[in-house]
């Protein structure tokens, strides 16, 4: 019905469905502004462009993430700087950021921190990986100490919460700006590509709206060079229908995660494999984890994955290689061994099936298969 309404309207790009979805997301996230765009990658690219980050700048992020996090930084001519992860959460470790800046950078006369190559560090970009928020309290303090923007890659974590200050805050809303992906496999997935940017700054939101349409404001007048990052009406219509179900789906994912944990304990496998960390579970948060993925660490990961595949259990590896070891980033000068926690995660992590509708029998089958492998 929602799609039929779009087809009947002949409004296919940035029409009323997009506007309605933007309002719904801003209300859901409790922010002033939401800007619909064509993908999570384009959301990040538009943010970089709107903030004027480019040649001569550097941005700190994690090497254990989807390629686009660092790829977009490089694409605008800035330099990705990596800080290692916490092996328990797979998220960027705040102390690693502080150590890097203090050991490798200096403050200039204006208070900006610069690398030994002279690049100005502009921002920290934590990635809320697999549906779990980073330690945003510590990251917020570090960003303020070094006068850096805090930009949240919440592509995998819409709805996830963190005990920020005296209340819970949703992923994407604790820094200057945040962004989401609605790729079909995400917890809130479109029928194609789609993304969203959220912020509280009206001036930034206005710039982002211009940048998503080739820097055009008003129509056919261009003060900056933007891109074609527009969200289409059909995707917005589909996402608007699905959004009211997001909280239930997150609860169903958590229930499935709880069941996995109980079954792994029952099978006495917790000495063999490492289950997902839940550092905020006892902080009174409903969405302390939204389990975009259920990721374990396992010895002999590749052999285990092959064993599960033979039993028709689909698994995935996120991610088999840290970004510092990717060929396209060789120019950054990193070497194998520079980020040992990232490299261990890349060797040992395995994502097991999890989705709102997964049956308990299917989960028992997965656990039994893993138990058989290690028996």
N, C-alpha and C positions, 0 to 999 in steps of 0.2 A: 504493500500500500504506500509506504513512504517513497519507494522508488517510482511508483506510478505517478505520484504527485510531482516529482521532479520532471519526469518525462512530459507530463501535461503542461508544466509551467514554461518549458523551453528555457529555463535558467539553469545552466549547467556548471558555471564557475562562480564562486564567491557570491552566492545569492542568499536568500533568506534561510535556507537550511544550514549553511555555514555559520551565519550570524547566530542562529538559535543554538547550534552546537557550541560555539564559542562561549555564549552566555551560560550554558549548562556546565561546561568545564570550569569556567571562572567561579561559579557558585560551588561546584563540587570541591574545588581546591581552595576556596576562600581567598581568592586573589581578585584584584581589580580588573585585570586584563588577560585575555586569552586570544591568541592569534593563530588561526588555522593555516596550516601549510601542507605541502605535498608529500612530505615524509619526515621521519625523524632526522635523517641526514640533512635534509634541506632546512629543517628547523635550526640545527646547530650551525650550518653555514650562514644562514640569515643573521643569527645572533652575532657571529664573528664579524660579519660585514657591518652590521649596525653599530657595533662597539668600536669599529675602526681598527680592529686587530689585523696586523699584516706584516710586511717585511720589517725586520728590525725588532720584532716582538717575539716573546716566548710565552708558552702556556704549559702549566704543569698538570699532568694527568697520569692515569694508570697505564702500565703496559699490558694489563690483563683485562681486555675488553674487546668489543667488536671494533673492527678496523676504522669505521667512520669517526670514532671519537678523536683519534689522532690524525686520520686522513684529512679531515676538514681543516684542522689547524695548519697542516702543511699546504693544503690547497690554496689558502689565502696568503701564503708566503711567510707565515710565522713558523717558529720552531717548536715542535713538541718536546717537552722535557718530562721524563718519566720518574715516578717514585714508586717503590715497591709496595706490595699488598700485605695485608694481614692474612695469613694462611687459613685462619679459622673462618673468616667472613668472606674472603676473596675480594674485599673492597680495599681501596687505597688506604695506606696507614698514615695517619696525620703526622706522626713523629718522623716518618721518612721524608715528608715534605719539608718540615722544619730543618732537619739535618742537612738536606740538600742545599737549601737556600743559605743557611748559615755557613756552610763549608765552601760553597762554590760561587757565591754571589756577593756583591757589595752594593751598599746604598749610595746613590749619587747625591749631588748637592741638593736636588729637589726632593729627596726622600724615596725615589723610585729604586727598586732593586734590579740590578743588572747582572747578567751572567759574565763569565770571564771573557766571552766573545763580544760583550757590549750590548747584547740583546736586552730589552726591557721586559721584565716579567710582568704580564698583564693580568693573569687570572689563574685560579685553581679550578679544575674541572673534575669533581668526584663523579664516579659512575655508580649508581645504586644497582649493583649487579644481582641478577637472578631474583629480584624482588625484595631485597633487603637494603634498607637505607645505610649509607656510610655514617661514620661518627660525625654528624654535622655540628655538634657542639664544639668539638675540638677544631674542626675545619673552619668554622666561623671565626674562632679566636685567632687562628693562624692567619686567615685572610685579612683580618683587621690589623693584626700586628705588622704584616708586611705590605699593607695597603694594596691588596689585590682583590679583583672581582671574584666572587664565588658563583660559579655557573654550574647548575646541576644537570647532568645527563641522567634523566629519569626514564629513559626509553624503555627499560624493562620493569619499571616499578610504579606505574600509576596506582594511586591509592595507598601505597605503603606509608607508614607513619614513623615518626621519630619523636622522642620526648624532648622537644626543643623549648628551652625556657621553662615556663610553668604549665605548658599545655602541649598537646600533641600537634605536630605540623605534618602536612603531607609532603611526600617527595616532590621536588620541583619548586617548592615555595619558600625555601629557607635562605636562598642566596639572592643575588640581584635578579637572576632570571633562570628559568629552568625549561626543559623541553621533554616531550613524550614522543614515542613512536606508536603508531597504530597498525604496524605491519600485521598481516593476518594471524601470525602465531602468537602475538602478544595477548596479555590478559584481556585487553579491550582491543579487538582486532577488526580492521576494516575488511572490505572485499577487494583489497588492493593496497596501494601505498597511501599513507596519510600521516600527518604529524600535528603537533600543537606546541606553541610556546606560551608560557605563563609568566607574568611579572606584575609588579605593583606600580611601576614607574610609567606614568602616562606618556611622557616624552619618548621613552624607549619604545613603548607599544606603537606609537605613531610612526616612528622610524621603521620598525619591523614591518608594519603594514605597507609602507612604501617599498621597502626592499623586496618584499615578496612579489611585487608587480613591477619589476625592472626599475625600481627607484622612482616610480611615477607618483607625483603628487603636486598639483591636481592632474587630471587626465591629460596625457600627452605632454606633460612638462616634467623634465627629469633633472633633478639637482644632483643626484648620485646615480651610480651604476649598480643596479640590483640584479635580480634574477627572476626566473619564472618558477616561483615556489607556491603557486596558488592551490588551495584545496578545492576539490570539485564537490558539487552538490550531492551527487549520489553517495559518495563516501561519507559525507557529513550526515546525510539522512540515515544511513545504515548505523553509524556510530551513535546517533541520537537515540535510536531504538534500543541499542544494546547497553548504553550507559546505565540505565536504572537497574540492570542486573549485575553490575560490576561488584558491588559489595557482597552479594550472595555468592558469586563465583569465587571471590577471594576467600570467603569463609569455607566454601567447599574445598578449595585447594589446601587451606590450613588443616581441615579435618583429614584430608588424604595424607598430608605430611605427618600429622599426629599418628595416623594408623601405621604408616611406614615405620615410624620410630618405635612404636610398640611392638611391631612384628620383628624388627631387627633385634630389639632387646630380647624378645622371646626366643629367637633363633640363636642367641648368643653370638651375634656377628659384630657387636660394637667394639670388640677387641681387634677385629680384622679391618673394618672400614670406618671412616670418619663421616658422621652424619652432619647435615647442615647445622650451622650455629644459629641460635636464636637469642642474641644478646639483649633484646628489648622485651622479651616475652613477659617478664615479671614487672614491667613498668606501667601496667594498666592500659596498654594500647590494644585496640581491636585488631588493627592491621599492622602488627609488629613485623610481619613478613607476609608477602602476598604470593610467594612461591611461583614466580614466572617459570622457574626451573627448580627441580629437586636434584641437587648436585651432591654426590658423595665423593670422597677420596678413597681410592682403592689401590692396594698393591696389585701389580700385574694387570693394570687397567685394560690394556689392549687385548690381552688374552681373555679377560672377563667379558669384555664387550663382544668378542667373537663367540664366546660360549653362549651369551644371551641371545645373540643374533641367530644362532642355530635353533634356539627355542622360540624364534619369532617374536622376541622382545626387542622393540625398537629403542635404541639409546642414542645419545649424541655426545660429542666432546666439544665443550665450550671453555677454552679455546686451545687447540693443539700446539700453538706457538705464540710466545709473547711478542708483542709488537716490536720490541727492541731487536728481535731476531729476524723480523721480516726483511726480505731483500730490498724492498723499496725504501726502507729506513736505514740502510747501511750508512748513508751519508751523515747520520746523527752521531756516529762514532761509538755506539754501544757495543759491548762484547758479551758473548755467552758467559754467564756467571755473574753479571752485573746485578741481576734481580733474582736472587735464588728462590724466593718464595713464589714469584710468578712462574719460574721455570718448573718448580715442583708441582704447582697446581696444573700446569699444562701437561705434565706427565701423568698425573694421578686422577684428575677429576673425570667424573662420568655422570651425565644427566639421565635420570631414570624417568619413566613415563609418569606424568602428572597432569591432570586436567580436571575440571569440575565434575565431570561425569564418570570418572574412573571408578570401577567397581572394586569392592574389597577383595573379591575373589581374584581379580586381575592383579591386585597388589600382592596378595599372598603368593601368587604364581611367580612374581618377580623375586620376592624374598626367598622362596624355596629354590629358585634357580641359582641365586647368588650363594645360598648356603651349600648347594650341591657343588658349586665350583670350588669353594674353599674347604670342603670336607676331605 
